[in-house]
Amino acid sequence: MLPCITACLRLLLNHRRRWPLIVLLISLFFFLSVSGYLEEFLSGILSVFYFTSSRTSSPQVQNIAFPPLLLSPVSACSSPPFLLILVASAPSHRDRRDAIRQTWGSLTSATASASLTLFILAVPKSPEERAALVHEAVTHRDIIQANFTDSYRNLTLKTVTGLTWALQKCKGAQYVLKTDDDVFVNTVYMTQFLRGETGLQYMGQLHWHVTPYRDPENRHYILQELYSGNYLPPYCSGTGYILSYEAANLIMEQLRSGPWPEVEDVYIGILAQAAGIAPRHVAKIAGSLAVPHSTCCYRTMFTSHGMTPKGMQEAWNMLKEAGDHWCPSGVLFYCKLFGQLVEDGGDGVH
């Protein structure tokens, strides 16, 4: 009996000695999970399950009848940007567009980041809004508008319109960012990151193993005939995803005549899977997260969701005044841990 008791005590003692290592491993796992670095690593495995499609254009795409453009900044890409930013906006959101024009989409930001920011809209219901939108487009020359009703249900059509315009009118751009008008973008930091990337890229806040909504009353409803799988393919949140120009081209080549799923970010994920382009999780793209209102978070994160026009101006001022302000190495963890998940107004199935 004594040898048995001795062996048990020795086992317990050895187990207790391992506790610091166990606590360290748990803490590290928690840090990597919250900050998003674990998902970055895991998303790299997805490419193993994707098979790149043929690089030739599909004749079916050529025959798709897109709504005609009503407004198009024809000379916007006369000097193609490194990063073309397409902002999905609603006609009534003039204050948001103006806030972007005065902050991260301003000429100052565009020059520093070699980016170009354009807004994608459709047709508002009232004649007054239509006239105001035409005047705004003439004034700023940054609006792409197609001839269909502007509504949440048409968000997929709006995104497809923007990407089609980019591929046809801005062929020199190397990357395209699709985002929303309540998202703050650190364009300088984002382009610095992108200059170190190569190859086909489809990057953002990754959602995977998501069950499609089958309730017609839900705005994220996906018709069984449009996608019959039990789980959606991995896709990046529509609040902000980046496509390399070639990836955007290959994805759009998978486009078929409608109807299309109304959840635009999900549909881009479906098309990317058909094109053999695996999505990649980028921890510094916030997705639906509204990061804490702090200089270091706006310096560290590429995007922040759920921003008001006033908040964008404050964030912009913070960045301008900060200069080379030092931020601690764990700031990404802080921004993610204390960020607020903003569901309303998001595009995807979160």
Sine and cosine of phi, psi and omega as CSV:
sin_phi,cos_phi,sin_psi,cos_psi,sin_omega,cos_omega
0.00,0.00,-0.65,0.76,-0.03,-1.00
-0.87,0.49,-0.69,0.72,0.05,-1.00
-0.86,0.50,-0.59,0.81,-0.01,-1.00
-0.91,0.41,-0.72,0.70,0.01,-1.00
-0.89,0.46,-0.68,0.74,0.01,-1.00
-0.87,0.49,-0.68,0.74,0.00,-1.00
-0.90,0.43,-0.65,0.76,0.01,-1.00
-0.91,0.42,-0.68,0.73,0.03,-1.00
-0.89,0.46,-0.63,0.78,0.01,-1.00
-0.91,0.42,-0.64,0.77,0.02,-1.00
-0.89,0.45,-0.71,0.71,0.01,-1.00
-0.90,0.44,-0.65,0.76,-0.01,-1.00
-0.90,0.44,-0.68,0.73,0.03,-1.00
-0.90,0.44,-0.63,0.78,0.02,-1.00
-0.90,0.44,-0.66,0.75,0.01,-1.00
-0.91,0.42,-0.56,0.83,0.02,-1.00
-0.92,0.39,-0.41,0.91,0.00,-1.00
-0.99,0.12,-0.21,0.98,-0.07,-1.00
-0.83,0.55,-0.70,0.71,0.04,-1.00
-0.84,0.54,-0.64,0.77,0.02,-1.00
-0.93,0.38,-0.66,0.75,0.01,-1.00
-0.89,0.46,-0.71,0.70,0.03,-1.00
-0.88,0.47,-0.65,0.76,0.01,-1.00
-0.89,0.46,-0.70,0.72,-0.01,-1.00
-0.91,0.42,-0.67,0.75,0.02,-1.00
-0.90,0.44,-0.68,0.73,0.02,-1.00
-0.89,0.46,-0.67,0.74,0.02,-1.00
-0.90,0.43,-0.68,0.74,0.03,-1.00
-0.88,0.47,-0.67,0.74,0.02,-1.00
-0.90,0.44,-0.69,0.72,0.01,-1.00
-0.88,0.47,-0.74,0.68,-0.02,-1.00
-0.91,0.41,-0.59,0.81,-0.01,-1.00
-0.93,0.37,-0.77,0.64,-0.05,-1.00
-0.91,0.40,-0.68,0.73,-0.05,-1.00
-0.95,0.32,-0.38,0.93,0.02,-1.00
0.99,-0.15,-0.07,1.00,-0.03,-1.00
-0.92,0.38,-0.51,0.86,0.03,-1.00
-0.90,0.43,-0.68,0.73,0.04,-1.00
-0.92,0.40,-0.56,0.83,0.08,-1.00
-0.85,0.53,-0.71,0.70,0.00,-1.00
-0.91,0.42,-0.74,0.68,-0.06,-1.00
-0.91,0.41,-0.56,0.83,-0.02,-1.00
-0.92,0.40,-0.38,0.93,0.04,-1.00
-0.91,0.41,-0.35,0.94,0.00,-1.00
-0.98,0.20,-0.37,0.93,-0.09,-1.00
-0.86,0.52,-0.55,0.83,-0.07,-1.00
-0.87,0.50,-0.40,0.92,0.02,-1.00
-0.89,0.45,-0.49,0.87,-0.08,-1.00
-0.99,-0.13,0.08,1.00,0.00,-1.00
-0.94,-0.35,0.60,-0.80,-0.01,-1.00
-0.83,-0.56,0.89,-0.46,-0.08,-1.00
-0.90,0.44,0.75,-0.66,-0.02,-1.00
-0.98,0.22,0.08,-1.00,0.07,-1.00
-0.88,0.48,0.59,-0.81,-0.05,-1.00
-1.00,0.03,0.21,0.98,0.00,-1.00
-1.00,-0.09,0.54,-0.84,-0.04,-1.00
-0.92,0.39,0.62,-0.79,0.02,-1.00
-1.00,0.09,0.77,-0.64,0.02,-1.00
-0.89,0.45,-0.42,0.91,0.02,-1.00
-0.90,0.43,-0.58,0.81,0.00,-1.00
-0.90,0.44,-0.61,0.79,-0.03,-1.00
-0.88,0.47,-0.45,0.89,-0.10,-0.99
-1.00,-0.08,0.01,1.00,0.01,-1.00
-0.95,0.30,0.78,-0.63,-0.01,-1.00
-1.00,0.00,0.97,-0.23,0.03,-1.00
-1.00,0.07,0.52,-0.85,0.10,-0.99
-0.85,0.52,0.66,-0.75,-0.03,-1.00
-0.91,0.41,0.49,-0.87,0.06,-1.00
-0.97,0.22,0.69,-0.73,0.08,-1.00
-0.99,-0.15,-0.57,0.82,0.02,-1.00
-0.72,-0.69,0.70,-0.71,0.01,-1.00
-0.45,-0.89,0.84,-0.54,0.04,-1.00
-0.97,0.25,0.99,0.12,-0.22,-0.97
-0.87,0.50,-0.53,0.85,-0.05,-1.00
-0.99,-0.16,0.14,0.99,-0.08,-1.00
-0.87,0.49,-0.59,0.80,-0.06,-1.00
-0.96,-0.27,0.46,0.89,0.06,-1.00
-0.88,0.48,-0.54,0.84,0.21,-0.98
-0.90,-0.44,1.00,-0.07,-0.15,-0.99
-0.84,0.54,0.71,-0.71,0.03,-1.00
-0.98,0.20,0.30,-0.95,0.16,-0.99
-0.93,0.37,-0.68,0.73,-0.03,-1.00
-0.82,-0.57,0.89,-0.46,0.10,-0.99
-1.00,-0.09,0.82,-0.57,-0.02,-1.00
-0.95,-0.33,0.86,-0.51,0.02,-1.00
-0.96,-0.30,0.89,-0.45,-0.07,-1.00
-0.96,-0.28,0.91,-0.41,0.09,-1.00
-0.95,0.30,0.83,-0.55,-0.07,-1.00
-0.69,-0.72,0.33,-0.95,0.07,-1.00
-0.96,-0.27,0.51,-0.86,-0.04,-1.00
-0.81,0.59,-0.60,0.80,-0.06,-1.00
-0.98,0.22,-0.07,1.00,-0.07,-1.00
-1.00,-0.07,0.67,0.74,0.00,-1.00
-0.86,0.50,-0.61,0.79,-0.02,-1.00
-0.90,0.44,-0.58,0.82,0.03,-1.00
-0.94,0.35,-0.68,0.73,0.01,-1.00
-0.89,0.46,-0.67,0.74,0.02,-1.00
-0.90,0.44,-0.62,0.79,0.03,-1.00
-0.89,0.46,-0.66,0.76,0.03,-1.00
-0.91,0.41,-0.67,0.74,0.02,-1.00
-0.87,0.48,-0.49,0.87,-0.05,-1.00
-1.00,-0.03,-0.15,0.99,-0.08,-1.00
-0.83,-0.56,-0.95,-0.33,-0.13,-0.99
-0.95,0.32,-0.28,0.96,0.07,-1.00
-0.98,-0.17,0.21,0.98,-0.05,-1.00
-0.96,0.27,0.20,-0.98,0.04,-1.00
-0.88,0.48,-0.60,0.80,0.03,-1.00
-0.86,0.51,-0.74,0.67,0.00,-1.00
-0.92,0.38,-0.65,0.76,-0.01,-1.00
-0.88,0.48,-0.65,0.76,0.00,-1.00
-0.92,0.40,-0.68,0.74,-0.04,-1.00
-0.94,0.34,-0.49,0.87,-0.11,-0.99
-0.93,-0.37,-0.01,1.00,-0.05,-1.00
0.81,0.58,0.71,0.70,-0.02,-1.00
-0.87,-0.49,0.27,-0.96,0.07,-1.00
-0.67,-0.74,0.79,-0.62,-0.03,-1.00
-0.94,-0.33,0.83,-0.56,0.05,-1.00
-0.80,-0.60,0.45,-0.90,-0.03,-1.00
-0.94,-0.34,0.68,-0.74,0.02,-1.00
-0.95,-0.30,0.82,-0.57,0.01,-1.00
-0.66,-0.75,0.25,-0.97,0.12,-0.99
-0.89,-0.46,-0.47,-0.88,-0.14,-0.99
-0.99,-0.16,0.85,-0.52,0.07,-1.00
-0.95,0.31,0.28,-0.96,-0.09,-1.00
-0.97,0.23,-0.65,0.76,-0.12,-0.99
-1.00,0.04,0.57,-0.82,0.06,-1.00
-0.87,0.50,-0.55,0.84,0.01,-1.00
-0.90,0.44,-0.69,0.72,0.02,-1.00
-0.91,0.40,-0.61,0.79,0.01,-1.00
-0.89,0.46,-0.72,0.69,0.00,-1.00
-0.90,0.44,-0.66,0.75,0.00,-1.00
-0.90,0.43,-0.61,0.79,-0.01,-1.00
-0.93,0.37,-0.64,0.77,0.05,-1.00
-0.89,0.46,-0.70,0.72,0.02,-1.00
-0.88,0.47,-0.67,0.75,0.02,-1.00
-0.89,0.45,-0.65,0.76,-0.01,-1.00
-0.91,0.41,-0.65,0.76,0.03,-1.00
-0.91,0.42,-0.63,0.78,-0.04,-1.00
-0.93,0.36,-0.72,0.70,-0.15,-0.99
-0.97,-0.24,-0.36,0.93,0.02,-1.00
0.82,0.58,0.70,0.72,-0.02,-1.00
-0.66,-0.75,0.41,0.91,-0.06,-1.00
-0.88,-0.47,0.77,-0.64,0.15,-0.99
-0.96,-0.29,0.85,-0.53,-0.01,-1.00
-0.75,-0.66,0.75,-0.66,0.04,-1.00
-0.91,-0.41,0.33,-0.94,-0.14,-0.99
-1.00,0.06,0.97,0.26,0.17,-0.99
-0.47,-0.88,0.28,-0.96,-0.08,-1.00
-0.93,0.36,0.74,-0.68,0.01,-1.00
-0.99,0.17,0.93,-0.36,0.00,-1.00
-0.40,-0.92,0.27,-0.96,0.03,-1.00
-0.88,0.47,-0.60,0.80,-0.02,-1.00
-0.89,0.46,-0.40,0.92,-0.01,-1.00
-0.99,-0.16,0.31,0.95,-0.05,-1.00
-0.91,0.42,-0.58,0.82,0.05,-1.00
-0.89,0.46,-0.71,0.71,0.03,-1.00
-0.88,0.47,-0.60,0.80,0.02,-1.00
-0.90,0.43,-0.71,0.71,0.01,-1.00
-0.91,0.41,-0.70,0.72,0.04,-1.00
-0.88,0.48,-0.62,0.78,0.05,-1.00
-0.87,0.49,-0.71,0.70,0.00,-1.00
-0.90,0.44,-0.71,0.71,0.00,-1.00
-0.92,0.40,-0.61,0.79,0.05,-1.00
-0.89,0.46,-0.68,0.73,0.04,-1.00
-0.87,0.49,-0.70,0.72,-0.02,-1.00
-0.87,0.50,-0.69,0.72,-0.04,-1.00
-0.94,0.33,-0.49,0.87,-0.04,-1.00
-1.00,0.00,-0.59,0.81,-0.17,-0.99
-0.95,-0.32,-0.19,0.98,-0.10,-1.00
-0.70,-0.72,0.83,0.56,-0.15,-0.99
-0.93,0.37,-0.31,0.95,-0.01,-1.00
-1.00,0.07,-0.13,0.99,0.01,-1.00
-0.93,0.36,0.60,-0.80,0.00,-1.00
-1.00,-0.08,-0.49,0.87,0.01,-1.00
-0.67,-0.74,0.46,-0.89,0.08,-1.00
-0.81,-0.58,0.79,-0.61,0.11,-0.99
-0.95,-0.30,0.85,-0.53,0.15,-0.99
-0.99,-0.15,0.79,-0.61,-0.01,-1.00
-0.55,-0.84,-0.09,-1.00,-0.04,-1.00
-0.90,-0.44,0.24,-0.97,-0.09,-1.00
-0.99,0.14,0.09,1.00,0.12,-0.99
-0.91,-0.41,0.45,0.90,-0.02,-1.00
-0.90,-0.44,0.76,-0.65,0.11,-0.99
-1.00,-0.04,0.77,-0.64,-0.05,-1.00
-0.88,-0.48,0.79,-0.61,0.13,-0.99
-1.00,0.05,1.00,0.06,-0.13,-0.99
-0.90,0.44,-0.61,0.79,-0.04,-1.00
-0.91,0.41,-0.74,0.67,-0.02,-1.00
-0.91,0.41,-0.61,0.80,0.00,-1.00
-0.91,0.41,-0.71,0.71,-0.01,-1.00
-0.93,0.37,-0.55,0.84,0.09,-1.00
-0.86,0.51,-0.67,0.74,0.04,-1.00
-0.91,0.42,-0.71,0.70,-0.09,-1.00
-0.93,0.38,-0.47,0.88,0.00,-1.00
-0.91,0.41,-0.29,0.96,0.05,-1.00
-1.00,-0.08,0.06,1.00,-0.04,-1.00
-0.98,-0.22,0.44,-0.90,0.05,-1.00
-0.63,-0.77,0.24,-0.97,0.10,-0.99
0.98,0.21,-0.15,-0.99,0.02,-1.00
-0.94,0.35,0.79,-0.61,-0.04,-1.00
-0.72,-0.70,0.75,-0.66,0.14,-0.99
-0.69,-0.72,0.98,-0.19,-0.23,-0.97
-0.81,-0.59,0.55,-0.84,0.07,-1.00
0.14,-0.99,-0.36,-0.93,0.09,-1.00
-1.00,0.06,0.94,-0.35,-0.21,-0.98
-0.99,0.12,0.69,-0.72,0.15,-0.99
-0.89,-0.46,0.78,-0.62,0.05,-1.00
-0.64,-0.77,0.31,-0.95,-0.06,-1.00
0.83,0.56,0.71,0.71,0.00,-1.00
-0.99,-0.16,0.75,-0.66,0.05,-1.00
-0.99,0.13,0.77,-0.63,0.01,-1.00
-0.93,0.37,0.60,-0.80,0.07,-1.00
-0.97,0.23,0.74,-0.67,0.00,-1.00
-0.92,-0.38,0.06,1.00,0.02,-1.00
-1.00,0.08,0.89,-0.45,-0.04,-1.00
-0.87,0.49,-0.34,0.94,0.00,-1.00
-0.99,0.17,-0.26,0.96,0.00,-1.00
-0.99,0.12,0.70,-0.71,-0.05,-1.00
-0.94,0.34,-0.21,0.98,0.06,-1.00
-0.99,-0.15,0.30,0.96,-0.03,-1.00
-0.85,0.52,0.72,-0.70,0.06,-1.00
-0.83,-0.56,0.89,-0.46,-0.03,-1.00
-0.88,0.47,0.68,-0.73,-0.03,-1.00
-0.82,0.57,-0.62,0.78,-0.04,-1.00
-0.93,0.37,-0.41,0.91,-0.01,-1.00
-1.00,0.07,-0.51,0.86,0.10,-0.99
-0.44,-0.90,0.91,-0.41,-0.15,-0.99
-0.99,-0.13,-0.11,0.99,-0.06,-1.00
-0.93,0.36,0.38,-0.92,0.03,-1.00
-0.97,0.23,-0.41,0.91,0.03,-1.00
-0.74,-0.68,0.64,-0.77,0.04,-1.00
-0.95,0.30,0.50,-0.86,0.11,-0.99
-0.92,0.40,0.41,-0.91,0.04,-1.00
-0.83,0.56,0.65,-0.76,-0.02,-1.00
-0.52,-0.85,0.32,-0.95,-0.01,-1.00
-0.99,-0.15,0.64,-0.77,-0.01,-1.00
-0.82,0.57,0.70,-0.72,-0.02,-1.00
-0.94,0.35,-0.14,0.99,0.06,-1.00
-0.92,0.39,-0.29,0.96,0.04,-1.00
0.09,-1.00,0.96,-0.27,0.12,-0.99
-0.70,-0.71,0.48,-0.88,-0.09,-1.00
-0.92,-0.40,0.71,-0.71,0.08,-1.00
-0.83,-0.56,0.74,-0.67,0.21,-0.98
-0.93,0.38,0.40,-0.91,-0.10,-0.99
-0.85,0.52,-0.69,0.72,-0.01,-1.00
-0.92,0.40,-0.61,0.80,0.04,-1.00
-0.90,0.44,-0.68,0.74,0.04,-1.00
-0.87,0.50,-0.65,0.76,0.00,-1.00
-0.90,0.43,-0.73,0.69,0.00,-1.00
-0.90,0.43,-0.62,0.78,0.01,-1.00
-0.91,0.42,-0.70,0.72,-0.01,-1.00
-0.93,0.36,-0.39,0.92,0.07,-1.00
-0.93,0.38,-0.33,0.95,0.02,-1.00
-1.00,0.08,-0.12,0.99,-0.06,-1.00
-0.90,0.43,0.68,-0.73,0.06,-1.00
-0.84,-0.54,0.27,-0.96,0.02,-1.00
-0.85,0.52,0.58,-0.81,-0.06,-1.00
-0.92,0.40,0.01,-1.00,0.13,0.99
-0.96,0.28,0.42,-0.91,0.02,-1.00
-0.90,-0.43,0.42,-0.91,0.12,-0.99
-0.83,0.56,0.63,-0.77,-0.07,-1.00
-0.98,0.19,-0.21,0.98,0.02,-1.00
-1.00,-0.02,0.98,-0.18,-0.23,-0.97
-0.91,0.42,-0.63,0.78,-0.04,-1.00
-0.93,0.36,-0.57,0.82,0.08,-1.00
-0.89,0.46,-0.68,0.73,-0.03,-1.00
-0.91,0.41,-0.62,0.78,0.07,-1.00
-0.88,0.48,-0.62,0.78,0.06,-1.00
-0.89,0.45,-0.63,0.78,0.04,-1.00
-0.90,0.43,-0.70,0.72,0.01,-1.00
-0.92,0.39,-0.61,0.79,0.02,-1.00
-0.90,0.44,-0.64,0.77,0.04,-1.00
-0.89,0.45,-0.67,0.74,0.03,-1.00
-0.90,0.44,-0.52,0.85,0.01,-1.00
-0.99,0.12,-0.15,0.99,-0.02,-1.00
0.98,0.20,0.42,0.91,-0.02,-1.00
-0.95,-0.31,0.93,-0.36,-0.04,-1.00
-0.98,0.22,0.73,-0.68,0.07,-1.00
-0.94,0.33,0.47,-0.88,-0.05,-1.00
-0.81,-0.59,0.79,-0.61,0.02,-1.00
-0.98,0.22,0.76,-0.65,0.08,-1.00
-0.87,-0.49,0.91,-0.42,-0.12,-0.99
-0.87,0.49,-0.49,0.87,-0.09,-1.00
-1.00,0.06,0.00,1.00,0.18,-0.98
-1.00,-0.07,0.86,-0.51,-0.25,-0.97
-0.97,0.24,-0.35,0.94,-0.11,-0.99
0.90,0.44,-0.78,-0.63,-0.01,-1.00
-1.00,0.07,0.19,0.98,-0.06,-1.00
-1.00,0.05,0.76,-0.65,0.18,-0.98
-0.99,-0.11,0.94,-0.35,-0.12,-0.99
-0.97,0.25,0.36,-0.93,0.06,-1.00
-0.82,0.58,0.57,-0.82,-0.08,-1.00
-0.98,0.21,0.97,0.23,-0.05,-1.00
-0.63,-0.78,0.48,-0.88,-0.03,-1.00
-0.84,0.54,-0.73,0.69,-0.08,-1.00
-0.91,0.42,-0.57,0.82,0.03,-1.00
-0.93,0.38,-0.67,0.74,0.00,-1.00
-0.94,0.33,-0.44,0.90,0.08,-1.00
-0.98,0.22,-0.55,0.84,-0.12,-0.99
-1.00,0.06,-0.69,0.72,-0.07,-1.00
-0.99,0.15,0.59,-0.81,0.09,-1.00
-0.96,0.27,-0.56,0.83,-0.02,-1.00
-0.65,-0.76,0.36,-0.93,0.16,-0.99
-0.60,-0.80,0.77,-0.64,-0.10,-0.99
-0.99,-0.10,0.30,-0.95,0.09,-1.00
0.96,0.28,0.53,0.85,-0.06,-1.00
-1.00,-0.01,0.71,-0.70,0.15,-0.99
-0.99,0.11,0.29,-0.96,0.08,-1.00
-0.83,0.56,-0.65,0.76,0.04,-1.00
-0.90,0.43,-0.68,0.74,0.01,-1.00
-0.89,0.45,-0.62,0.79,0.05,-1.00
-0.89,0.46,-0.68,0.73,0.00,-1.00
-0.90,0.44,-0.66,0.75,0.02,-1.00
-0.90,0.43,-0.68,0.73,0.01,-1.00
-0.89,0.45,-0.66,0.75,0.02,-1.00
-0.89,0.46,-0.70,0.72,0.02,-1.00
-0.90,0.44,-0.63,0.78,0.05,-1.00
-0.85,0.53,-0.71,0.70,-0.04,-1.00
-0.92,0.40,-0.65,0.76,0.00,-1.00
-0.91,0.42,-0.64,0.77,-0.06,-1.00
-0.98,0.19,-0.37,0.93,-0.08,-1.00
-0.95,0.32,-0.57,0.82,-0.06,-1.00
0.88,0.48,-0.81,-0.58,0.02,-1.00
-0.99,-0.14,0.56,0.83,0.01,-1.00
-0.79,0.62,0.76,-0.65,-0.03,-1.00
-0.97,0.24,0.66,-0.75,0.07,-1.00
-0.83,-0.56,0.64,-0.77,-0.02,-1.00
-0.90,0.43,0.40,-0.92,-0.07,-1.00
-0.91,0.41,-0.44,0.90,-0.03,-1.00
-1.00,-0.04,0.31,0.95,-0.11,-0.99
-0.92,0.39,-0.52,0.85,0.02,-1.00
-0.88,0.48,-0.67,0.74,0.05,-1.00
-0.87,0.49,-0.70,0.72,0.02,-1.00
-0.88,0.48,-0.72,0.70,-0.04,-1.00
-0.89,0.46,-0.63,0.77,0.00,-1.00
-0.96,0.28,-0.67,0.74,-0.08,-1.00
-0.92,0.40,-0.63,0.78,-0.07,-1.00
-0.97,-0.26,0.19,0.98,0.10,-0.99
-0.96,0.26,0.31,-0.95,0.00,-1.00
-0.93,-0.37,0.79,-0.61,0.01,-1.00
-0.96,0.26,0.86,-0.51,-0.05,-1.00
-0.96,-0.28,0.97,-0.26,-0.05,-1.00
-1.00,0.07,-0.66,0.75,-0.08,-1.00
-0.89,0.45,0.75,-0.67,0.03,-1.00
1.00,0.04,-0.11,0.99,0.04,-1.00
-0.95,0.30,0.37,-0.93,-0.07,-1.00
-1.00,-0.03,-0.49,0.87,-0.24,-0.97
-0.99,-0.17,0.00,-1.00,0.06,-1.00
-1.00,-0.05,0.99,-0.14,-0.15,-0.99
-0.99,-0.15,0.00,0.00,0.00,0.00
